[in-house]
Amino acid sequence: MLNRIVKGLMAALVAAAGIAASVAPGNAAAFFAWRVSDVPQWDTLNVRAWPSSSSKILVAYPNGVILSMTGKCTGGVTLDTINGLPKWQQRDAVRYQWCEAWIDPNGSGTFRTAWVYGKYIAPL
């Protein structure tokens, strides 16, 4: 009887893990926490649909907001490869690149990828 209960619990845990994995973004193996930084006090960082300053603005954040980065940046830079370097070197690596973030622009639980300019983000 106890063995049957343990097997049932294990099956439920495996199913829950599968469901949790299926809702994660497919192109991201890990997330990296970076923050909005160096935006003028009177301004906000525009988070855009595509890596371009002419792309649609989805949401805007002030300094200090923590971003969940997917790790992908333009120019062949990945946050995974620069992770562990001194923070100033990480910032220099993305300074002139666009980096992909995982956002919920409407606060509705509907997440999507978006892009931020590297000059205005910093590793935690």
C-alpha positions as CSV (number, residue, x, y, z in Angstrom):
1,M,0.0,0.0,0.0
2,L,2.7,2.5,1.0
3,N,4.7,1.5,-2.1
4,R,1.7,2.3,-4.3
5,I,1.3,5.7,-2.6
6,V,5.0,6.6,-3.1
7,K,4.8,5.5,-6.8
8,G,1.7,7.7,-7.2
9,L,3.4,10.7,-5.7
10,M,6.5,10.2,-7.8
11,A,4.3,10.0,-11.0
12,A,2.6,13.3,-10.0
13,L,5.9,15.0,-9.4
14,V,7.2,13.9,-12.8
15,A,4.0,15.2,-14.4
16,A,4.2,18.5,-12.6
17,A,7.9,18.9,-13.6
18,G,6.9,18.2,-17.3
19,I,4.2,20.9,-17.2
20,A,6.5,23.4,-15.6
21,A,9.2,22.8,-18.2
22,S,6.6,23.2,-21.0
23,V,5.7,26.8,-20.0
24,A,9.3,28.0,-20.0
25,P,10.5,29.8,-23.1
26,G,11.8,27.3,-25.6
27,N,14.9,29.2,-26.6
28,A,16.3,29.9,-23.2
29,A,18.2,27.4,-21.1
30,A,18.7,29.8,-18.2
31,F,17.7,33.3,-17.2
32,F,20.1,36.0,-16.1
33,A,19.1,38.8,-13.7
34,W,20.3,42.2,-14.8
35,R,18.9,45.6,-13.8
36,V,18.0,48.8,-15.6
37,S,20.9,51.2,-15.1
38,D,22.2,54.6,-16.2
39,V,19.0,55.8,-17.7
40,P,18.6,59.6,-17.0
41,Q,16.5,60.2,-13.9
42,W,13.7,61.8,-15.9
43,D,13.6,59.0,-18.4
44,T,12.9,55.3,-18.7
45,L,14.4,52.3,-20.7
46,N,12.2,51.4,-23.6
47,V,11.7,47.7,-24.0
48,R,11.1,46.9,-27.7
49,A,9.6,44.2,-29.8
50,W,12.7,43.8,-31.9
51,P,16.4,44.8,-31.5
52,S,16.0,48.2,-33.2
53,S,15.5,51.7,-31.9
54,S,12.7,52.1,-34.4
55,S,10.9,49.0,-33.2
56,K,7.6,49.2,-31.3
57,I,7.9,50.0,-27.6
58,L,6.2,47.4,-25.5
59,V,6.9,48.7,-22.0
60,A,9.3,51.1,-20.3
61,Y,11.2,50.7,-17.0
62,P,13.0,53.2,-14.7
63,N,16.5,52.6,-13.2
64,G,16.7,49.7,-10.7
65,V,14.1,47.4,-12.2
66,I,15.3,43.8,-12.4
67,L,15.0,42.2,-15.8
68,S,15.0,38.5,-16.5
69,M,17.3,38.2,-19.5
70,T,17.2,35.2,-21.8
71,G,21.0,35.3,-22.4
72,K,20.8,36.1,-26.1
73,C,22.3,39.4,-27.4
74,T,23.1,40.7,-30.9
75,G,26.6,40.7,-32.2
76,G,27.2,37.1,-31.2
77,V,27.3,37.9,-27.4
78,T,25.6,35.6,-25.0
79,L,25.3,36.3,-21.3
80,D,26.2,32.7,-20.5
81,T,29.7,33.1,-22.0
82,I,30.4,36.4,-20.2
83,N,28.8,35.3,-16.9
84,G,31.6,35.2,-14.3
85,L,33.6,38.0,-15.8
86,P,34.0,41.1,-13.7
87,K,30.8,43.2,-13.9
88,W,32.5,46.0,-15.8
89,Q,33.6,43.5,-18.5
90,Q,30.1,42.1,-18.8
91,R,28.7,45.7,-19.3
92,D,31.4,46.4,-21.9
93,A,30.5,43.2,-23.8
94,V,26.9,44.3,-24.2
95,R,27.3,48.1,-24.3
96,Y,26.5,48.4,-28.0
97,Q,24.3,45.3,-28.4
98,W,20.6,44.6,-28.0
99,C,19.8,41.9,-25.4
100,E,16.7,39.8,-25.1
101,A,14.5,40.0,-22.0
102,W,11.5,37.9,-20.8
103,I,8.7,40.3,-19.9
104,D,5.0,40.6,-19.1
105,P,4.3,44.0,-20.6
106,N,0.6,44.1,-19.5
107,G,1.0,42.4,-16.1
108,S,-1.5,39.8,-17.2
109,G,0.7,36.7,-16.9
110,T,1.3,36.6,-20.7
111,F,5.1,36.6,-21.1
112,R,7.0,37.3,-24.2
113,T,10.5,38.1,-25.4
114,A,11.5,41.7,-26.0
115,W,14.8,43.6,-26.5
116,V,16.7,46.2,-24.5
117,Y,19.7,48.2,-25.4
118,G,22.8,47.0,-23.6
119,K,24.0,50.5,-22.6
120,Y,21.2,50.7,-20.1
121,I,21.5,47.4,-18.3
122,A,23.9,46.0,-15.7
123,P,24.5,42.6,-14.2
124,L,23.4,42.2,-10.5
